[in-house]
């Protein structure tokens, strides 16, 4: 297989999964424009159907793993061009795409290390007392909003790295 086909496949993977990941963030902003605290029904015994639980795991899994595909395909694209180290070390004219890469890394870390551990408690995947679930609902809201806001400069720096370098 030629490097041109690998490049095309990586680009499509990167763009397609980025749309899934960032689109999920934007959908959450539209769906819940302001923070609504988690309200727990005292009569709810916490049981949900196995189908609902499966669908919740699937949706959140797709969203989370899309971030890893985006990160890996982006790193492979930079590596294929021989600029991964320069981009990550913010050296030379690769600083522009490097800033975008670092923003993406921060977003992935935020998703996996902040949002997901708290969201598991909110969704009931991990047992937690009611007060903890309410507290975690605010953290997941803010963490999700942080990634949504960071996606704007991320897209700018990624596009500017290839299509706007003269500006810098």
Secondary structure, 3 states (H helix, E strand, C coil): CCHHHHHHHHHHHHHHHHHHHHHHHHHHHHHCCCCCCCCCCCCCCCCCCHHHHHHHHHHHHHHHHHHHHHHHHHHHHHHHCCCHHHHHCCCHHHHHHHHHHHHHHHHHHHHHHHHHHHHHHHHCCCCCCHHHHHHHHHHHHHHHHHHHHHHHHHHHHHHHHHHCHHHC
